[in-house]
Amino acid sequence: MIYIEKHPTDSQPIRMDILDSIFAKMVLNKAIRDFRRDQILREVDQTLEERNKEKFFQLIEELKSIS
């Protein structure tokens, strides 16, 4: 197990596996947000073609909420 210290005066080390886990969660969350954003953008294109104003505004609000 590899340990690093949080701060030179702090005696509680942070384990690298915890940092790796946090980083992995951040990467996964970003990938999920990016996927959903792309999905919404495709739906927005479709609603524009269909001229569905109500659905368009719903999608735009959802897009704002994940950005």
Backbone as a printed PyTorch tensor [residue, N CA C, xyz], in Angstrom:
tensor([[[  0.8380,  -1.1770,   0.0000],
         [  0.0000,   0.0000,   0.0000],
         [  0.8880,   1.2470,   0.0000]],

        [[  0.5730,   2.2010,  -0.8520],
         [  1.3310,   3.4460,  -0.9330],
         [  0.5650,   4.5170,  -0.1720]],

        [[  1.2750,   5.2780,   0.6320],
         [  0.6590,   6.3520,   1.4000],
         [  1.3090,   7.6790,   1.0340]],

        [[  0.5010,   8.7180,   1.0450],
         [  1.0520,  10.0640,   0.9300],
         [  0.4720,  10.8740,   2.0740]],

        [[  1.1340,  11.9190,   2.4310],
         [  0.6230,  12.7600,   3.4970],
         [ -0.1830,  13.9060,   2.9240]],

        [[ -1.2760,  14.2710,   3.6330],
         [ -2.1070,  15.3910,   3.2190],
         [ -1.3580,  16.6990,   3.3730]],

        [[ -0.6750,  16.8310,   4.4540],
         [  0.0160,  18.0710,   4.7810],
         [  1.1990,  17.6940,   5.6720]],

        [[  2.3150,  18.3540,   5.5390],
         [  3.4920,  17.9680,   6.3340],
         [  3.2440,  17.9360,   7.8410]],

        [[  2.3520,  18.7570,   8.3510],
         [  2.0970,  18.7670,   9.7950],
         [  0.9600,  17.8430,  10.1980]],

        [[  0.3080,  17.2270,   9.2300],
         [ -0.8190,  16.3380,   9.5070],
         [ -0.3010,  14.9130,   9.6140]],

        [[ -0.6790,  14.2130,  10.6640],
         [ -0.1880,  12.8550,  10.8490],
         [ -1.1010,  11.8100,  10.2070]],

        [[ -2.2400,  12.2110,   9.6240],
         [ -3.1650,  11.2710,   8.9920],
         [ -2.8800,  11.1770,   7.4860]],

        [[ -2.2800,  10.0840,   7.0380],
         [ -1.9950,   9.9540,   5.6080],
         [ -3.2620,   9.6050,   4.8120]],

        [[ -3.2740,   9.9600,   3.5390],
         [ -4.3550,   9.5730,   2.6390],
         [ -3.8570,   8.3730,   1.8460]],

        [[ -4.6310,   7.3410,   1.7900],
         [ -4.2230,   6.1630,   1.0320],
         [ -4.4420,   6.4140,  -0.4490]],

        [[ -3.4970,   5.9710,  -1.2570],
         [ -3.5650,   6.1740,  -2.6960],
         [ -4.7880,   5.5030,  -3.3060]],

        [[ -5.2200,   4.3590,  -2.7560],
         [ -6.3760,   3.6900,  -3.3330],
         [ -7.6470,   4.5190,  -3.1530]],

        [[ -7.7180,   5.2940,  -2.0900],
         [ -8.8570,   6.1860,  -1.8930],
         [ -8.8260,   7.3050,  -2.9240]],

        [[ -7.6510,   7.8720,  -3.1460],
         [ -7.5170,   8.9120,  -4.1660],
         [ -7.8470,   8.3670,  -5.5520]],

        [[ -7.3870,   7.1550,  -5.8470],
         [ -7.6900,   6.5300,  -7.1340],
         [ -9.1920,   6.3270,  -7.2890]],

        [[ -9.8490,   5.9200,  -6.2270],
         [-11.2910,   5.7100,  -6.2610],
         [-12.0440,   7.0170,  -6.5070]],

        [[-11.6210,   8.0670,  -5.8460],
         [-12.2550,   9.3780,  -6.0340],
         [-12.0510,   9.8480,  -7.4680]],

        [[-10.8490,   9.6970,  -7.9750],
         [-10.5570,  10.1040,  -9.3470],
         [-11.3870,   9.2970, -10.3410]],

        [[-11.4900,   7.9910, -10.1190],
         [-12.2700,   7.1350, -11.0180],
         [-13.7380,   7.5580, -11.0240]],

        [[-14.2760,   7.8990,  -9.8590],
         [-15.6660,   8.3610,  -9.7830],
         [-15.8530,   9.6740, -10.5310]],

        [[-14.8820,  10.5530, -10.4220],
         [-14.9650,  11.8320, -11.1360],
         [-14.9670,  11.6100, -12.6450]],

        [[-14.0960,  10.7350, -13.1170],
         [-14.0110,  10.4420, -14.5470],
         [-15.3060,   9.8050, -15.0360]],

        [[-15.8300,   8.8570, -14.2580],
         [-17.0740,   8.1870, -14.6270],
         [-18.2440,   9.1690, -14.6560]],

        [[-18.3430,  10.0220, -13.6520],
         [-19.4210,  11.0140, -13.6160],
         [-19.3500,  11.9580, -14.8130]],

        [[-18.1510,  12.3640, -15.1850],
         [-18.0080,  13.2380, -16.3530],
         [-18.4220,  12.5080, -17.6240]],

        [[-18.0360,  11.2610, -17.7490],
         [-18.4050,  10.4790, -18.9330],
         [-19.9260,  10.3260, -19.0240]],

        [[-20.5710,  10.0980, -17.9070],
         [-22.0340,   9.9640, -17.8880],
         [-22.6920,  11.2830, -18.2660]],

        [[-22.2030,  12.3950, -17.6990],
         [-22.7570,  13.7210, -18.0400],
         [-22.5660,  14.0250, -19.5220]],

        [[-21.3710,  13.7410, -20.0410],
         [-21.0970,  13.9950, -21.4570],
         [-22.0030,  13.1520, -22.3510]],

        [[-22.1960,  11.8920, -21.9800],
         [-23.0690,  11.0100, -22.7520],
         [-24.4970,  11.5480, -22.7500]],

        [[-24.9860,  11.9260, -21.5750],
         [-26.3610,  12.4430, -21.4820],
         [-26.5010,  13.7620, -22.2410]],

        [[-25.4890,  14.6270, -22.1450],
         [-25.5220,  15.8930, -22.8830],
         [-25.6320,  15.6380, -24.3870]],

        [[-24.8180,  14.7150, -24.8900],
         [-24.8700,  14.3840, -26.3140],
         [-26.2260,  13.8080, -26.7020]],

        [[-26.7710,  12.9890, -25.8150],
         [-28.0850,  12.4030, -26.0560],
         [-29.1610,  13.4930, -26.1330]],

        [[-29.1150,  14.4230, -25.2100],
         [-30.0810,  15.5320, -25.2010],
         [-29.9350,  16.3810, -26.4530]],

        [[-28.7070,  16.6580, -26.8540],
         [-28.4840,  17.4690, -28.0510],
         [-29.0610,  16.7980, -29.3010]],

        [[-28.9440,  15.4690, -29.3730],
         [-29.5530,  14.7570, -30.4980],
         [-31.0810,  14.8760, -30.4470]],

        [[-31.6350,  14.7860, -29.2360],
         [-33.0780,  14.9370, -29.0770],
         [-33.5260,  16.3550, -29.4200]],

        [[-32.7050,  17.3360, -29.0710],
         [-33.0210,  18.7320, -29.4120],
         [-33.0830,  18.8840, -30.9290]],

        [[-32.1170,  18.3120, -31.6210],
         [-32.1260,  18.3640, -33.0870],
         [-33.4150,  17.7620, -33.6400]],

        [[-33.8050,  16.6360, -33.0700],
         [-35.0260,  15.9600, -33.5210],
         [-36.2610,  16.8290, -33.2710]],

        [[-36.3290,  17.4440, -32.0910],
         [-37.4990,  18.2760, -31.7840],
         [-37.5430,  19.5140, -32.6640]],

        [[-36.3810,  20.0230, -33.0440],
         [-36.3610,  21.1600, -33.9620],
         [-36.9060,  20.7580, -35.3330]],

        [[-36.5130,  19.5720, -35.7860],
         [-37.0360,  19.0750, -37.0610],
         [-38.5480,  18.8770, -36.9910]],

        [[-39.0280,  18.4230, -35.8350],
         [-40.4630,  18.1750, -35.6440],
         [-41.2280,  19.4460, -35.2730]],

        [[-40.4750,  20.5090, -34.9980],
         [-41.0590,  21.7810, -34.5580],
         [-41.8880,  21.6180, -33.2760]],

        [[-41.3400,  20.8080, -32.3680],
         [-42.0080,  20.5430, -31.0950],
         [-41.4450,  21.5000, -30.0380]],

        [[-42.0940,  22.6390, -29.9200],
         [-41.6070,  23.7190, -29.0520],
         [-41.5890,  23.3010, -27.5800]],

        [[-42.6370,  22.6300, -27.1250],
         [-42.7360,  22.2200, -25.7140],
         [-41.6020,  21.2650, -25.3360]],

        [[-41.4070,  20.2400, -26.1560],
         [-40.3340,  19.2740, -25.8940],
         [-38.9670,  19.9480, -25.9730]],

        [[-38.7970,  20.8660, -26.9040],
         [-37.5480,  21.5990, -27.0460],
         [-37.1930,  22.3080, -25.7420]],

        [[-38.1410,  23.0370, -25.1680],
         [-37.8640,  23.7730, -23.9310],
         [-37.6240,  22.8330, -22.7460]],

        [[-38.2990,  21.6920, -22.7270],
         [-38.0340,  20.6940, -21.6770],
         [-36.5920,  20.1940, -21.7640]],

        [[-36.1770,  19.9030, -22.9710],
         [-34.8100,  19.4010, -23.1710],
         [-33.7650,  20.4540, -22.8320]],

        [[-34.0300,  21.6950, -23.1850],
         [-33.0910,  22.7740, -22.8770],
         [-32.9480,  22.9320, -21.3610]],

        [[-34.0600,  22.8380, -20.6400],
         [-33.9920,  22.9000, -19.1720],
         [-33.1880,  21.7390, -18.5970]],

        [[-33.3840,  20.5510, -19.1500],
         [-32.6110,  19.4030, -18.6860],
         [-31.1320,  19.5870, -18.9950]],

        [[-30.8530,  20.1280, -20.1560],
         [-29.4630,  20.3950, -20.5380],
         [-28.8190,  21.3820, -19.5740]],

        [[-29.5530,  22.4260, -19.2040],
         [-29.0300,  23.4020, -18.2370],
         [-28.7410,  22.7470, -16.8970]],

        [[-29.5930,  21.8250, -16.4930],
         [-29.4430,  21.2010, -15.1710],
         [-28.2200,  20.2820, -15.0640]],

        [[-27.7840,  19.7400, -16.1870],
         [-26.6140,  18.8650, -16.1190],
         [-25.3180,  19.5670, -16.4600]],

        [[-25.4040,  20.8010, -16.9000],
         [-24.1940,  21.5500, -17.2660],
         [-23.5650,  22.2150, -16.0830]]])
